[in-house]
Each structure stands twice: as C-alpha cells, then as structure tokens.
Amino acid sequence: MEMRPLGTTGLTVSIIGFGCGAVGGLMVRGAPADQERAVARAVELGINYFDTAPAYGDGVSETNLGRVLDRLRPDVVVGTKFHAPPKGFEAAIAASLEASLRRLGREQVDLFQLHNPVAVSGAGSVSPETVIDHVLPALERLRTQGKFRFAGFTAVGETASLHRVLRAGGMATAQVPFNLLNPSAGREVPRGFPGQDYAGTLTAAQAAGMGAIGIRTLAGGALSGSEARHPLGVAEVDPIGSGVDYRADARRAALFRPMADEAGEASTAELAIRFVISHRAVSTAMVGLATVEQLETAAGAAGRGALSPAIMERIRGAQDGMVAA
Ligand SMILES: NC(=O)c1ccc[n+]([C@@H]2O[C@H](COP(=O)([O-])OP(=O)(O)OC[C@H]3O[C@@H](n4cnc5c(N)ncnc54)[C@H](OP(=O)(O)O)[C@@H]3O)[C@@H](O)[C@H]2O)c1
C-alpha cells in the first residue's frame, strides 16, 4: 500500500482510507465479527487511516471502531469530527470531543475535523467568518490539552467560503469531495460543467500545506456501476457536488466504462479509485465500505497505481463532454 504524507502534519497515511460512515454502513450496522474482520484485513493490507464521526449512526460508528481497535491494537491514525453549534462553540466542541474519546476508548485522536458545511447561510452550515474567528481559536486552545493532534475541516459548502477557509490557514487537513463525476476540486472544468464547481479546493489545500483527504471517491456508491444499494448502507444517498441526484450520477458513471476496460479494470469503481489516487494532491482516498470484499477491491485497485496519461486524457474528455450531456 502506497503511503503519502498528510500535508505538513508529519503523519504518513495510506492512499486508501477506511470510511466508517453510514453510506457504506459496515461500521454502523454491520455484524461485530464482520467489522473486526474488515479492520484486521485493512491493517494487514497496510491501510492506516480510519475516519469516523459522531454523526455516523449517532455515535455507533465511533463505538464500534473503538471496540475493534481496542481488540486489535493496531498502530493507526484515527480521525473523528464535530458539528459546531450556532452558539457556545468552545464548550460544545469540547463536550463533543470528550464524548467521541469516550466512545472510541482513546485518550487522543489524531484528527478532529469540523463536519458542518461552510457557507454564508444554510441550515447546519457555519460561515467562513465563524470558522476563522471562533472555531479555529477554540480548536487551538483545545489542542493544547493534548486530546487531539491536528484540526481539520470538511471542504463541503459554498466554493467561495471554502476558499476563504483554505486561505486563512490554521487547519491541518481538509476533507475534499473529488471523483470521476466531479473533478473540479483537482482541475479546471469547462463552463456549464454539471455539479458544483469547487474551483480547485484540492490543489488549494495542497498549496496551503494541508493534508487532503479525498471523500466521495465513489460518489457515495454511484460509481459502482449499479443503482442498487447494499442493505448495510443508507438507502438514499445525497449527491455531494456531483449530479442532481444519485440516479443521475449512477447513469453518468456508465460514461467511464470504456476507460475502465482500457485500463484493464473490472469495474468503474476500480477506475474511480485509481482516478482519485492519480492526483498527487490527495493524501488518502476515503472509501465507504459495506463489505470486506469492497475493501479488497479498493486495495487491489490502489495497488495498480496511478492511471496512464493516455487514460487520464480520455477521462478528461469524457468529463468535459458531460457539459453537453
Ligand atoms: N466530512 C464529510 O462530510 C464526509 C462526507 C462524505 C464522506 N466522508 C468520509 O468518506 C468516507 C467515504 O465516503 P462515502 O461513504 O460517502 O462514499 P464513497 O466511498 O464515495 O461510496 C461508498 C459506497 O460505494 C460502494 N462501494 C464501495 N466499495 C466498492 C467497491 N469496491 N466496488 C463497488 N462499490 C463499492 C458502496 O455502495 P453499495 O455497495 O451500496 O453500492 C459504498 O457504500 C465516509 O465513510 C467518511 O469517512 C466524509
């Protein structure tokens, strides 16, 4: 498993990260024995980044990950998240961290990341001013207590607001949506490109020395090539940054089937994983998992490395062609 530096944190992470979210569902609704088997296999494959949040199953993902890590005791990097409330940031963030540590059974997490979208307005979002003027200073003070090592944020929300936070510095990592269906975080896209234009959030995170954690590698499962969801995963997936809905994303995934064939990949999912790790700004590509087989497939694809320039060029053409589609 290829390892890459996580920005300037000094941590080194595997190019595939283990997603403990509800979209995949294994660490929320899976059987305890399957969860343990999957984490053990991930560690064996060289995966060392595990990403969870209180929001995943209302604490259940953290509890399950904590139980499995306590049993296996692997040397891994663990990240969790918090939601900033509209008021009383510092106390609420501190309480969220304490509750996460309790559920995870750890004295410290490596990454503690803002989970809210960043936008000037919108339900559940926080404004860039709030992040810069209130959340960041609160995190800096909390960090001195040694309960987390690095602060990060989720680069989901309004593009201009995300760039303000990226420019402000202070965050060590950013979780950046980036996939075959929406590459705009990693490169310029033509006018009229369907989906949100992130205007280079991935490259901006890299330029700012942040560790970029790719999320939505499989567009929540739409890039699997099938609209059907695994029973452990959530039934309805919101598209983040890609199409208008999951179904439209799943249909567009078929555009990339010829490139999967050309690359010798059995599925668009494998092509999608190799596409994300082909971007050097990505430190780790998160994959949401329902089964240990999906983990094996992801690790296998990552092992075949970056895609050739010729295939990347064809992918670019297919992406640009989505404007008219
Ligand atoms: N900070 C944030 O706000 C945020 C947001 C999103 C994600 N994340 C992080 O990123 C992780 C992954 O993101 P995600 O769960 O949204 O989505 P994702 O990785 O884009 O998609 C996961 C889905 O892809 C399908 N899949 C996985 N492996 C596959 C394989 N080998 N072959 C075919 N299909 C496969 C599964 O769906 P089916 O089996 O049902 O087809 C799975 O539920 C999360 O667990 C979380 O840690 C963070």
PDBQT file of the ligand as one rigid body, heavy atoms in Angstrom, charges set to zero:
ROOT
HETATM    1  N1  LIG A 401     -16.579  15.026   6.136  1.00  0.00    +0.000 N 
HETATM    2  C1  LIG A 401     -17.672  14.688   5.488  1.00  0.00    +0.000 C 
HETATM    3  O1  LIG A 401     -18.666  15.408   5.488  1.00  0.00    +0.000 OA
HETATM    4  C2  LIG A 401     -17.698  13.407   4.695  1.00  0.00    +0.000 A 
HETATM    5  C3  LIG A 401     -18.651  13.258   3.680  1.00  0.00    +0.000 A 
HETATM    6  C4  LIG A 401     -18.640  12.079   2.937  1.00  0.00    +0.000 A 
HETATM    7  C5  LIG A 401     -17.722  11.083   3.233  1.00  0.00    +0.000 A 
HETATM    8  N2  LIG A 401     -16.825  11.243   4.253  1.00  0.00    +0.000 N 
HETATM    9  C6  LIG A 401     -15.859  10.162   4.596  1.00  0.00    +0.000 C 
HETATM   10  O2  LIG A 401     -15.527   9.423   3.442  1.00  0.00    +0.000 OA
HETATM   11  C7  LIG A 401     -15.942   8.050   3.602  1.00  0.00    +0.000 C 
HETATM   12  C8  LIG A 401     -16.369   7.506   2.268  1.00  0.00    +0.000 C 
HETATM   13  O3  LIG A 401     -17.363   8.285   1.650  1.00  0.00    +0.000 OA
HETATM   14  P1  LIG A 401     -18.816   7.824   1.286  1.00  0.00    +0.000 P 
HETATM   15  O4  LIG A 401     -19.181   6.737   2.218  1.00  0.00    +0.000 OA
HETATM   16  O5  LIG A 401     -19.660   8.996   1.232  1.00  0.00    +0.000 OA
HETATM   17  O6  LIG A 401     -18.817   7.320  -0.164  1.00  0.00    +0.000 OA
HETATM   18  P2  LIG A 401     -17.975   6.574  -1.255  1.00  0.00    +0.000 P 
HETATM   19  O7  LIG A 401     -16.731   5.947  -0.799  1.00  0.00    +0.000 OA
HETATM   20  O8  LIG A 401     -17.960   7.546  -2.353  1.00  0.00    +0.000 OA
HETATM   21  O9  LIG A 401     -19.030   5.403  -1.638  1.00  0.00    +0.000 OA
HETATM   22  C9  LIG A 401     -19.230   4.319  -0.793  1.00  0.00    +0.000 C 
HETATM   23  C10 LIG A 401     -20.130   3.304  -1.478  1.00  0.00    +0.000 C 
HETATM   24  O10 LIG A 401     -19.529   2.815  -2.657  1.00  0.00    +0.000 OA
HETATM   25  C11 LIG A 401     -19.863   1.447  -2.848  1.00  0.00    +0.000 C 
HETATM   26  N3  LIG A 401     -18.593   0.706  -2.886  1.00  0.00    +0.000 N 
HETATM   27  C12 LIG A 401     -17.587   0.735  -2.007  1.00  0.00    +0.000 A 
HETATM   28  N4  LIG A 401     -16.583  -0.040  -2.394  1.00  0.00    +0.000 NA
HETATM   29  C13 LIG A 401     -16.943  -0.578  -3.567  1.00  0.00    +0.000 A 
HETATM   30  C14 LIG A 401     -16.315  -1.457  -4.447  1.00  0.00    +0.000 A 
HETATM   31  N5  LIG A 401     -15.094  -1.937  -4.224  1.00  0.00    +0.000 N 
HETATM   32  N6  LIG A 401     -16.974  -1.810  -5.571  1.00  0.00    +0.000 NA
HETATM   33  C15 LIG A 401     -18.215  -1.337  -5.828  1.00  0.00    +0.000 A 
HETATM   34  N7  LIG A 401     -18.854  -0.476  -4.988  1.00  0.00    +0.000 NA
HETATM   35  C16 LIG A 401     -18.220  -0.112  -3.885  1.00  0.00    +0.000 A 
HETATM   36  C17 LIG A 401     -20.715   1.031  -1.672  1.00  0.00    +0.000 C 
HETATM   37  O11 LIG A 401     -22.087   1.191  -2.058  1.00  0.00    +0.000 OA
HETATM   38  P3  LIG A 401     -23.031  -0.045  -2.462  1.00  0.00    +0.000 P 
HETATM   39  O12 LIG A 401     -22.375  -1.297  -2.006  1.00  0.00    +0.000 OA
HETATM   40  O13 LIG A 401     -24.317   0.192  -1.795  1.00  0.00    +0.000 OA
HETATM   41  O14 LIG A 401     -23.117   0.099  -3.971  1.00  0.00    +0.000 OA
HETATM   42  C18 LIG A 401     -20.394   2.086  -0.642  1.00  0.00    +0.000 C 
HETATM   43  O15 LIG A 401     -21.455   2.334   0.226  1.00  0.00    +0.000 OA
HETATM   44  C19 LIG A 401     -17.015   8.082   4.689  1.00  0.00    +0.000 C 
HETATM   45  O16 LIG A 401     -17.139   6.853   5.371  1.00  0.00    +0.000 OA
HETATM   46  C20 LIG A 401     -16.460   9.166   5.578  1.00  0.00    +0.000 C 
HETATM   47  O17 LIG A 401     -15.447   8.616   6.391  1.00  0.00    +0.000 OA
HETATM   48  C21 LIG A 401     -16.798  12.392   4.968  1.00  0.00    +0.000 A 
ENDROOT
TORSDOF 0
